[in-house]
Each structure stands twice: as structure tokens, then as C-alpha cells.
């Protein structure tokens, strides 16, 4: 059997201190029902930047070596932050590039004071303003950035929707294709959000978007 042309790497949340189980294998199972190749990547925890990013880049290279032409990342909360870093700061190796990203209630800014514990783990107590800016996704967007699908809930008190708005504004300013859904109700860490009102529709909305990204030709092909 030929390997899937598109592979999605799932990055669960947990504040860079743990990996939330409901944002791991259940997400892969959902993607599998769509006929998509997907896997969970449990990135290093309780370590400083850039260790999680370097580990994810190595995972992306490995998936490419196994035959994936396109790589998508789907991350939640802190996993969404890491997914965004990989998509927006792919490194020097083309094999580490990300073609599209799905972020759920992601931490996007290290410049805000919200969800401070994750920032302290990743950057330390005395992180400089420059380092906080360099690890904020909105500061990394360029016109060459890949497409993003962003979703959040307005009631999220741990990672307020400001994080999604900041990234969406940067994507819009650079004319990067993106889709944004902010649902009125629902707490943080919803995962598939089954039975949680309108927020549960995020998976259906994402299905067609992911399918569109998966149909796009991989880099370097006609």
C-alpha cells in the first residue's frame, strides 16, 4: 500500500506540563473516519524552548521520510502553540515544513499574562520581551505562512479568545488564507466538544477545510 500523501500530526494540550488524553487518540480516531492518516506526537514536557519545537521538527522530517507529501498539524491549547510555531517557523530544512494548521483554543501569544504557567515552563520566569515576542505566533506570520483553521470559545477563561483574535489579525494583515470560528459557549479544553452545543460543530466545519488542504498539491509538484 502506498503511504498517505497527507499526514496530520496531533498535538494535545496540557500547558506544556502534561498531554491531555482526550486531545490525543480521540482526535486521531476522528481523522481516521475521514480517511486521513494521522498520529499523536507527545512532545517533550517541562522543558524550555526550543526543545519541543526541535522534537516536532524531527517528527515532521520522519513522517516525510515515510512518504508524506503534505504535513498538517492539529493542536490544542499549548499543543496549538507548538503546532503554530512549527507552521510559522519551519527551520532551514524544507522537510520540516508544514502545509496547514488547525488550532483549537490555542495559546498564541507569550506577551499576554493569560495562562502564565505554560509561559513559565517554556520560557522561564525572567524571559526577555524579545523572547516572548519571538515565541508569539502573531509575530511570526509572513505572507508565505500556510493556511490556518482557528477555533475557540468566547467563554474560555484559561486561554481567552484574544489569543485567536491576535493570530487571526496577523494572518489577515499578511493575506494568509485562514478560517476562524469563535463559539459563544463552552469552557477550555473541549477536544472534540461532543455534546457541547454549537462548539461541537467545529469538527464538521474543519472536515471540509482539511479535505481542501489535503487535495492541494505538495510542494515541488505540479
FENLIN-V656970 format. One record per run of one state. SS is the DSSP state (2 for helix, 1 for strand, 0 for the rest). FROM is the first residue (numbers start at 0). TO is the last residue. Records with the same first field share a line. If there is no record, write none. Layout:
SS->FROM-TO  FROM-TO
//
This chain:
0->0-4  11-19  23-23  33-35  40-49  65-68  76-76  88-92  96-98  104-114  123-127  134-135  140-145  153-160  173-176  183-195  215-221
1->5-10  36-39  69-75  99-103  146-152  177-182
2->20-22  24-32  50-64  77-87  93-95  115-122  128-133  136-139  161-172  196-214
//
